[in-house]
């Protein structure tokens, strides 16, 4: 196995990591109650997913 002859500087490591950015989650509106929710998840406000109620929500 080849090993590095010299230590890589912290700047060189930082240059490699320039694209490690956190992405903002996309938020959609619930078609039932029009509250913001994450896609592909049941709505925390009304409990609906894909047009049917999947979670009982205490009101």
C-alpha positions in Angstrom: 0.0 0.0 0.0 1.3 3.4 -0.9 1.5 5.9 2.0 1.7 9.7 1.7 5.2 11.0 2.0 4.1 14.3 3.6 1.2 15.4 5.7 -1.7 17.1 3.8 -2.3 20.6 5.0 -5.6 21.6 6.6 -6.3 23.9 3.6 -6.0 21.0 1.2 -8.5 19.0 3.3 -10.8 22.0 3.4 -10.6 22.4 -0.4 -11.8 18.8 -0.7 -14.7 19.4 1.6 -16.0 22.6 -0.1 -19.1 20.8 -1.5 -20.2 19.2 1.8 -23.1 21.4 2.3 -26.4 20.6 4.1 -29.4 21.0 1.8 -32.6 22.7 2.9 -35.5 20.2 3.1 -38.3 20.7 0.6 -41.6 21.6 2.2 -44.9 21.0 0.6 -48.5 21.9 1.6 -50.8 19.2 2.8 -53.7 18.8 0.3 -56.2 18.3 3.2 -55.4 21.0 5.7 -52.9 23.1 3.7 -50.3 23.1 6.5 -46.6 22.7 5.6 -45.2 19.2 5.8 -42.3 17.1 4.6 -42.9 15.2 1.3 -43.7 11.4 1.5 -44.7 11.7 5.2 -48.1 11.8 6.9 -49.2 15.2 7.9 -48.6 15.9 11.6 -51.6 18.3 11.8 -54.4 16.2 10.2 -52.8 12.7 9.9 -53.6 12.3 6.2 -51.3 10.7 3.7 -52.2 10.0 0.0 -55.8 11.0 0.5 -56.6 8.8 3.5 -56.2 9.1 7.2 -53.3 7.0 8.5 -52.6 8.5 11.9 -55.2 9.4 14.5 -54.7 13.0 15.7 -56.1 14.2 19.0 -58.0 17.4 18.5 
